[in-house]
Amino acid sequence: MKPSMIFAVIAGVLVLAFGIYMIDIDQTQETRLPDVDVSVEGGQLPEFDADVGDIEVGTKEVTVEVPTVDVQSPEEDVADAQ
């Protein structure tokens, strides 16, 4: 099995597990179909309460020290040697 296929399967399983863990849906009202005869009364769709996980998103300022890099191209090396 190719490594990319293994990675895809593992990622799929993780997404599925995360989705099952983060969502809890409970049916709060039963479905009622319309009465069908000469006159039709309206039906009723079921109601659901869904509790989903919280994800907090925010920003913060961070100072990152960036090193200075001196890059010399081969042309500069030849010019310095002369």
C-alpha positions as CSV (number, residue, x, y, z in Angstrom):
1,M,0.0,0.0,0.0
2,K,1.4,3.4,-0.9
3,P,2.2,5.8,1.9
4,S,-0.1,8.5,0.4
5,M,-3.0,6.0,0.5
6,I,-2.2,5.1,4.1
7,F,-2.2,8.8,5.0
8,A,-5.5,9.3,3.3
9,V,-7.1,6.5,5.2
10,I,-5.8,7.7,8.5
11,A,-6.9,11.2,7.8
12,G,-10.4,10.0,6.8
13,V,-10.7,8.0,10.0
14,L,-9.6,11.0,12.1
15,V,-12.1,13.3,10.4
16,L,-14.9,10.8,10.9
17,A,-13.9,10.3,14.6
18,F,-13.7,14.1,15.1
19,G,-17.1,14.6,13.5
20,I,-18.7,11.9,15.7
21,Y,-17.1,13.3,18.8
22,M,-18.0,17.0,18.2
23,I,-21.7,16.6,17.3
24,D,-24.5,15.2,19.5
25,I,-27.9,15.3,17.8
26,D,-31.1,14.3,19.7
27,Q,-34.5,14.1,18.1
28,T,-36.9,16.2,20.2
29,Q,-40.1,15.7,18.2
30,E,-41.4,12.7,16.2
31,T,-42.4,12.9,12.6
32,R,-46.0,13.0,11.7
33,L,-47.0,12.3,8.1
34,P,-50.0,14.0,6.6
35,D,-53.4,12.3,6.8
36,V,-54.3,11.4,3.2
37,D,-57.9,11.3,2.2
38,V,-60.1,13.6,0.2
39,S,-58.9,16.5,2.3
40,V,-55.2,16.7,3.2
41,E,-54.0,18.1,6.5
42,G,-50.4,19.3,6.8
43,G,-47.7,17.1,8.1
44,Q,-44.9,17.9,10.6
45,L,-41.2,17.5,10.3
46,P,-39.2,16.2,13.2
47,E,-37.3,18.7,15.4
48,F,-33.7,18.2,16.6
49,D,-31.5,19.7,19.2
50,A,-27.8,19.7,18.2
51,D,-25.0,20.2,20.7
52,V,-21.7,20.9,19.0
53,G,-18.2,21.3,20.4
54,D,-16.8,24.8,21.0
55,I,-13.7,25.9,19.2
56,E,-12.2,29.2,20.3
57,V,-10.4,31.2,17.7
58,G,-8.4,34.4,18.4
59,T,-5.2,36.2,17.6
60,K,-2.2,37.3,19.6
61,E,0.8,39.4,18.9
62,V,4.1,37.5,19.0
63,T,7.6,38.9,18.4
64,V,9.8,36.5,16.4
65,E,13.5,37.0,16.1
66,V,14.6,36.4,12.5
67,P,18.2,35.6,11.8
68,T,20.2,37.6,9.2
69,V,21.4,35.4,6.3
70,D,24.3,36.5,4.1
71,V,24.0,34.7,0.7
72,Q,26.8,35.1,-1.8
73,S,26.2,33.9,-5.4
74,P,29.0,32.2,-7.4
75,E,29.5,35.5,-9.4
76,E,30.3,37.4,-6.2
77,D,32.7,34.7,-5.1
78,V,34.6,35.0,-8.4
79,A,34.6,38.8,-8.1
80,D,35.9,38.7,-4.5
81,A,38.7,36.3,-5.6
82,Q,40.1,38.6,-8.2
